[in-house]
Amino acid sequence: QVQLVESGGGLVQAGGSLRLSCAVSGITLSIDYMGWYRRAPGKQRELVARITNSDSTNYADSVKGRFTISRENAKNTVYLQMNSLKPEDTAVYYCYVQRSIYMTPYWGQGTQVTVSS
């Protein structure tokens, strides 16, 4: 059974930092894509960042230069370092993994990030 366990969310003041982690279990083969989405109240889900198994990365324009995604394949873990946080970053953050572009992704349960002004 595949499980994604997220941690690291919380409440932080604007300008602060948080580091999200997502540990994946139940997958023994390589994972092509790992990443993070977020959903803010009243808004659609948004891709925040994605990293491939060759460490190629993509970021939403709104987080470029502030967020950094990384992965540790030996631990099947993906991280999201979030710096210079803004109130508009407030959302539930969901990690996901996708073994290949042709396969259904797996999702974490979500972790709340709240940035106060």
C-alpha positions as CSV (number, residue, x, y, z in Angstrom):
1,Q,0.0,0.0,0.0
2,V,1.4,3.4,-1.0
3,Q,1.5,6.0,1.7
4,L,2.6,9.6,1.6
5,V,3.2,11.3,4.9
6,E,3.7,15.0,5.0
7,S,5.1,17.1,7.8
8,G,6.4,20.6,8.4
9,G,3.4,22.8,8.0
10,G,2.3,25.3,10.5
11,L,1.9,29.0,11.3
12,V,4.6,31.5,10.5
13,Q,4.8,35.2,10.1
14,A,5.3,36.9,6.8
15,G,9.0,36.8,5.8
16,G,9.5,33.5,7.6
17,S,10.4,30.1,6.4
18,L,9.1,26.6,6.6
19,R,10.3,23.3,5.3
20,L,7.8,20.6,4.2
21,S,8.7,17.0,3.9
22,C,6.9,14.1,2.3
23,A,8.0,10.6,3.0
24,V,6.8,7.9,0.5
25,S,6.4,4.3,1.4
26,G,5.1,1.3,-0.5
27,I,6.9,2.1,-3.8
28,T,10.1,0.2,-4.5
29,L,10.7,1.2,-8.1
30,S,11.8,4.6,-9.4
31,I,9.5,7.6,-9.2
32,D,9.7,9.9,-12.2
33,Y,7.8,12.9,-10.6
34,M,7.5,14.2,-7.1
35,G,6.0,17.5,-6.2
36,W,3.7,19.8,-4.3
37,Y,0.3,21.3,-5.1
38,R,-1.6,23.7,-2.9
39,R,-5.2,24.8,-2.5
40,A,-6.0,28.1,-0.9
41,P,-9.5,28.9,0.3
42,G,-11.8,29.8,-2.6
43,K,-9.1,29.1,-5.2
44,Q,-8.3,26.2,-7.5
45,R,-5.5,23.8,-6.9
46,E,-2.2,25.1,-8.0
47,L,1.0,23.3,-8.9
48,V,3.7,24.8,-6.7
49,A,6.8,22.8,-7.7
50,R,7.8,19.6,-9.3
51,I,11.0,17.6,-9.5
52,T,11.9,14.7,-11.8
53,N,14.2,11.8,-11.1
54,S,16.9,13.6,-13.0
55,D,16.5,16.6,-10.7
56,S,14.8,18.8,-13.3
57,T,12.5,21.3,-11.6
58,N,9.5,23.4,-12.3
59,Y,8.0,26.2,-10.2
60,A,4.9,28.3,-10.2
61,D,5.8,31.8,-11.1
62,S,4.4,33.0,-7.8
63,V,7.1,31.0,-5.8
64,K,10.1,31.3,-8.1
65,G,13.1,32.5,-6.2
66,R,11.5,31.8,-2.8
67,F,10.8,28.1,-2.8
68,T,13.1,25.2,-3.5
69,I,12.1,21.6,-4.1
70,S,14.5,18.7,-3.6
71,R,14.3,15.0,-3.3
72,E,16.2,12.3,-1.5
73,N,15.8,9.1,-3.6
74,A,17.4,6.8,-1.0
75,K,14.7,7.8,1.5
76,N,11.9,8.3,-1.1
77,T,11.3,11.7,0.3
78,V,10.6,15.1,-1.3
79,Y,11.1,18.4,0.4
80,L,9.9,21.9,-0.1
81,Q,11.9,24.7,1.4
82,M,9.8,27.8,1.6
83,N,11.5,31.2,2.3
84,S,10.2,34.7,2.4
85,L,6.7,33.5,2.9
86,K,3.8,35.8,2.1
87,P,0.2,35.7,3.4
88,E,-0.9,34.6,-0.1
89,D,1.1,31.4,0.4
90,T,-1.5,30.3,2.9
91,A,-3.0,27.1,1.7
92,V,-3.2,23.4,2.3
93,Y,-0.1,21.8,0.6
94,Y,-0.3,18.4,-0.9
95,C,2.6,16.3,-2.0
96,Y,2.3,13.9,-4.8
97,V,4.3,11.2,-6.6
98,Q,3.9,9.8,-10.0
99,R,5.9,6.8,-11.1
100,S,5.5,7.8,-14.8
101,I,3.5,10.3,-16.8
102,Y,1.3,7.4,-17.8
103,M,0.4,6.3,-14.3
104,T,-2.1,7.7,-11.7
105,P,-0.4,9.9,-9.1
106,Y,-0.5,9.2,-5.4
107,W,-1.4,12.0,-2.9
108,G,-0.6,12.9,0.6
109,Q,-3.2,14.0,3.1
110,G,-2.3,17.6,3.0
111,T,-0.6,19.9,5.5
112,Q,-1.8,23.4,6.4
113,V,0.5,26.4,5.9
114,T,-0.7,29.7,7.4
115,V,1.3,32.9,6.9
116,S,0.2,35.8,9.1
117,S,0.8,39.4,8.0
